[in-house]
Amino acid sequence: MADIIYLKSLVQQVRRDILRMVHKVNSGHPGGSLGCSEFFVALYNEVMDHNPNFKIDGKGEDIFFLSNGHISPVFYSVLARNGYFPVEELNTFRLINSRLQGHPTTHEGLPGIRVASGSLGQGLSVAIGSALCKKINNDDKTIYVLMGDGELQEGQNWEALMFACAKSVDNIIVTIDVNGKQIDGSTDEVLDLGDIKSKFESFGWLTIEIMEGNNIESIVLTLKKAKKLLGNGSPVAILMKTEMGNGVDFMMHTHAWHGKAPNDEQLKIALSQNPETLGDY
């Protein structure tokens, strides 16, 4: 594993990026972004075989798809800090004519983005198609996709889950961000998801859990464990239990910060809880 101190420092800097991006334009989705900071840092800095010299077809490298595109701030931050585009460009988040739109799109040509996402429930289908392409092309690399738990309320996901097993798409790892919250409340209140693990297993997916989804060591170990399960005829799923708003005390344990930006005073408090580590843009 890479220097764990560096990885944790990067997570903290990513949190600062997220907070500053959404604050500047008074819009965006900080809660889920903060909750997935450890996952993105682990994936891009420790697990995935990827190339910042971006080519959209992704031949000979692992590919990641973000299905719940509203958490674009964390995605943009980690891409920038992995060299896909200048870190300073984070300052253009959600501005008119920026490449960093509120939900990622390919239209602006931003390196690292392979699909428009934000219309929930579609990313898994796209990722499975990409995984099939790799198998057809004898490309032995892995497809990764991140989804929100509330997103599982979309029916298209279950068609995709059934298809992946039926067609032995065994080169894909889907991670579900299980934070139990969505825009209008808890997932239990909006539409109870029930036993997600049992449902995935009943669809033929090998399913493992990360009980500490904001512990970067645990995420790295689980992602590597999941990768070892590939190639055996079944797709792999990870249920990652996270805390929405992790790292900022007043944003945690509530769904209120799903899509709300902090004001000046709130930003000051949030940044004080996450001191600068690798340099602000």
N, C-alpha and C positions, 0 to 999 in steps of 0.2 A: 504494500500500500504506500502511496505517496505520503509525504510528510503530513501527518494528521494536523499538526499545528497550522500549516499553510492552508489546508482544506477548510479548517474552521475559520481561519482569518478571511478566506475568500467568501464563505457563507455570510459572514458578518458584513463584508463590503457589499455583497449582493443585496442584502437587506437594505442598506443605506441607499443603494441605487434605486431600488423599488420605491422606497418612501419618497425620495426626492423627485423621481419621475412623475408619480401620480399627484404629488403636491403642486408641482409647477403648473400643471394644466387643470388642477382641481377636478380630475376625473380619472377613472381607471379602477383596477381591481387589486388592492393590496393584500387582502386577507388570504386568498388561496395562493397568491404568489409567495408570500412570506412562509406559508406552510409547506411549500415545496422547494424551498431554497436548498436544503440539504440534498434532496434528490437530484436536482439539476447539477449541482457541483459534483456529486459523486459520479453521476452518469458521464458527464463531459470531461471530467478531470481524472477519472480512475478506471472507468469500465469500458466506455465505447471506443472503438477504433474509428476515428473520424478525421477529416482533413479540413482545416480552415481555408485552404485553397479551394473554395466551394465550387462543385460541379453538381448541377441539379439531379443528374441521373444516379449519382451515388454508387457507381460501379466499384466493386472491390473495397467497400467500406461499410461500416454499420450505418444505419439510417434511423433517425428519430422523428416521430410525428407527435405534435402536441394537438390533442383532440379538443380539450377544454381551453380554447384559444384566448379566453378572457384573461388568463393569467400570463399574458404576454410580457409584463414587466420583468418577471424572473427569467423568462426565456431570452429576452433581449440582453439582459445584463450578463448572463452566463455566456451567450454567444460572443458578445463584445469582449469580455474578459478572457475568452479563448482565442481571440485574434481574428474572428470572422469579419469584423468591421471596427472602425475606431471607437474607443470607449466614449469619446466626446460626443458621438452621434446620439448617445442616450439622452442628451439634452434636447433632442427634437421630438421626443415621444408625444404622439397624438397631435402634433402640429399639422397644419395644412401643408400638403405636398411632402411631408416627411415619409421616409421609408419605414418608420416605426409607427405603424398605425395601431389603434387600440386593440384590434384583433389581427393577427398576422395574415398577410396576403403575399402572393407571389408577384402581383402586378408591379410592385415597386422594385423588384429585383434585389431584395435584401438577402445577402448571403446567409445560409443556414435555414432558410424557409423554403419548404418544398410543397406546401399545400396551404390554401386559405382555410383558417379554422376559426370557429366562433359560433357557428351554427351547430349546436351540441348534438352529439350522437353519431357523427359521421366519420370521425377520425379512425376508429377501429376498422371500418370497412376499407378505407384508403390504405391503411397499414397492411392489412391482409393482402390486398392487391399487390402491393410492393413486395411483400414476402413471397408471393407466388412468382413474381417476375424474377426474383433472385434464384429461386429454385429452377425455373425454366432456363435461366442463363448460367446455371452451374456456378453461381456466386455463393460462396459459403458464409457470407457475412450475415449479421443479425439485424432484424427490425425491432425497434423499441417504440412503444407508444404509451403516452400518459393520458389518463382520463380522470374525470371527477366522479365521485360516487353518485351525486345527484343526476349526472348524465346517464346513468344506467336506467333512468326512468324513460328513456327514449327507446322505442321498439326496434329501431334499426340495429342496435347493438346486439340484440338477441338473435337476429338473423345471421349477423356476422359471426357470433360465437358458435352457432351451430355449423356454419359453413366451414370455419377454420378446422374444426375437429373432423368433420366429414371428409375433408380434402387433405387431411394430415399436414396441415401447415405448421410444421414443427421448427420453424426458424424465426419465431416471433415471441416477444415477451411484452405483455401488456401489464402496466402498473395502474392500479386504481387508487387514487387519493381518497382514502376513507376518512374524511374529517367530520362526517355526519351533519354537514351544514350546507345550505344553498341559499339563494337570494331571498326567499320568503320565510325562512325558518329552518328548523332541523329536518333532515331527510325523513325521520320517523313521522313527523307531523305532516309534511307535504305529500309524501307517498312512500310508505314504509318499504324498504328494500328487503327486509327479512334477512335470512341467512345467505349472505352473498357467496361465501365459500362453498356451501352446499350446492347453490345454483350453478356456479361455474363448474364444479366437479360433475354435476349431472349432465352438463353439456360436453363433457369429455376433456376439460382443461386440467392440466396439472397445476394445482393452486397452492401457493405458500403465502405466509403472512409475515409482515414486518410490524411487530407490536409497538416498536419505537421508531416511527417514521420521521422523527426529527433528530435522530441519532445517526450521524453520518457514517460511523463505523458499521453500525447495524445495516444500513442501506447498502454499503459497498459489499459486505459479506453476502447479503441476500441476493443482490443482483448477480454476483459471481456464482452463487449456488444455482440460481435460476438458469444461467447460461449453460451449466453442466447438464441440465435436464433436456436441453434441446437435441434435436436429431433422432428422437425416439418415437416419432409418429404422432406426438401430441403437442399442441400449443401450450404455452406456459403463462400463467397469470400470477401477479403479486398483489396482495391486498395490503396497502401501506397505510397504517393508522397514523394520522398527523393531527396537529392542532392548527386550525385556521388562525392566521395572524401571529404565528409563533415568533418569539423574539421581541415582541412589543406587548407589554403587559395589558394595556387597555384594549388591545385588539383581539386578545385571546378569549376563548370560552363564550363567544357570541358570533352570530352570523352577520352582525351589523356592518362589518367592514368588508363584506363580500365585494361591494362595488362603490365604496365611498372613500374619498381622499381626505387626509388629515388637513386641518387648518394650520396656520403658522405656529400656534402654541403647541398643538399636538405633535407637529413635526419636530419641534425642538425637543420635546420629551422623548419621542421615539428614537431620535438620533442619539440622544444622550445615553440611551440604553444599548446602543450599537455604535461604539466609537469607531472612527475611521481607522482602517487597517492597511489597505493597499492603495489608498489614494482616491479621493473623489474625482469625478469627471468635472 
